[in-house]
Amino acid sequence: MSDFDRSVTLERLGGDAPLLVELAQLYTATARQQLKAINAALGQGNVQEVYREAHSLKGATSVFEAPAAVASLLALEAAAKSGNHAQVVPLAASADALVTALIVHLEDPAVLQPADN
């Protein structure tokens, strides 16, 4: 389960519900690819690429009020930037799980609908 907060995200977007839907669609279309890129970079031992992908994905994820996913990507980004291989693998697994949960959550049409519908 994701810690995504629709109401806070919508407030951040000025109450623009169609924009929220559009951003969620863009995010879900690209975030899976970014997770694959992180895992591929891990398999190659390329922590610089892990850093770049984690940084980019963190920025995209921060659009949504999902603090656990953002924090996990921030931790992964920092570990990869410092070259801390021992921390990168478990942090990548944690980030993958939290971002995947957010993706699944955002793909549920009921999640993006107003609470009174």
C-alpha positions in Angstrom: 0.0 0.0 0.0 1.2 3.5 -0.9 1.3 6.4 1.4 0.1 8.7 -1.4 -2.1 11.5 -0.2 -4.5 12.6 -3.0 -5.8 15.7 -1.2 -2.4 17.1 -0.4 -1.2 16.4 -4.0 -4.3 18.0 -5.5 -3.9 21.0 -3.2 -0.3 21.4 -4.4 -1.6 21.3 -8.0 -4.0 24.1 -7.3 -7.0 21.8 -7.2 -6.6 20.9 -10.9 -8.0 17.3 -10.9 -7.4 16.7 -14.7 -3.8 17.8 -14.2 -3.4 15.2 -11.4 -4.8 12.5 -13.7 -2.4 13.6 -16.5 0.6 13.6 -14.2 -0.3 10.2 -12.8 -0.5 8.8 -16.3 2.8 10.2 -17.3 4.4 9.0 -14.1 3.1 5.5 -14.3 4.2 5.3 -17.9 7.8 6.3 -17.1 8.5 5.2 -13.5 8.5 1.5 -14.3 11.2 2.1 -17.0 13.3 4.1 -14.5 13.0 1.3 -12.0 14.2 -1.1 -14.7 17.1 1.2 -15.5 18.1 1.3 -11.8 18.0 -2.5 -11.6 20.0 -2.8 -14.9 22.6 -0.4 -13.5 22.8 -2.4 -10.3 23.4 -5.5 -12.3 26.3 -3.8 -14.1 27.7 -2.4 -10.9 27.2 1.2 -12.2 26.4 3.2 -9.1 26.7 6.5 -11.1 23.8 5.4 -13.3 21.9 4.3 -10.2 22.5 7.8 -8.8 21.3 9.5 -12.0 18.1 7.4 -12.3 17.3 7.6 -8.6 17.7 11.4 -8.8 15.4 11.7 -11.8 12.8 9.3 -10.3 12.9 11.1 -7.0 12.0 14.4 -8.8 9.1 12.8 -10.6 7.9 11.0 -7.5 8.0 14.2 -5.4 5.1 15.6 -7.5 2.9 13.2 -5.5 2.5 13.3 -1.7 4.2 10.0 -1.1 6.9 10.7 1.5 8.1 7.1 2.0 8.8 6.6 -1.7 10.5 10.0 -2.0 12.6 9.3 1.2 13.6 5.9 -0.1 14.8 7.4 -3.4 16.6 10.2 -1.6 18.5 7.5 0.5 19.3 5.5 -2.6 20.5 8.6 -4.5 22.8 9.6 -1.6 24.2 6.1 -1.2 24.8 5.8 -4.9 26.4 9.3 -5.1 28.8 8.4 -2.3 29.6 5.0 -4.0 28.4 3.0 -1.0 27.8 -0.3 -2.8 26.9 -2.1 0.5 23.9 0.2 1.0 22.8 0.7 -2.6 21.4 -2.8 -3.2 19.0 -2.9 -0.2 18.1 0.7 -0.7 17.3 0.0 -4.3 15.1 -2.9 -3.3 13.2 -0.7 -0.8 12.8 2.1 -3.3 11.6 -0.4 -6.0 8.9 -1.7 -3.6 7.7 1.7 -2.5 7.6 3.2 -6.0 5.9 0.1 -7.4 3.3 0.4 -4.7 2.8 4.1 -5.7 2.5 3.1 -9.4 -0.1 0.5 -8.6 -2.0 2.9 -6.4 -2.0 5.6 -9.1 -3.2 3.1 -11.7 -6.4 2.5 -9.7 -9.0 4.9 -11.3 -10.8 5.2 -8.0 -7.7 6.7 -6.3 -7.6 9.8 -8.6 -11.4 10.5 -8.4 -12.8 13.0 -5.9 -13.8 11.5 -2.5 -17.4 12.4 -3.1 -17.7 10.3 -6.3 
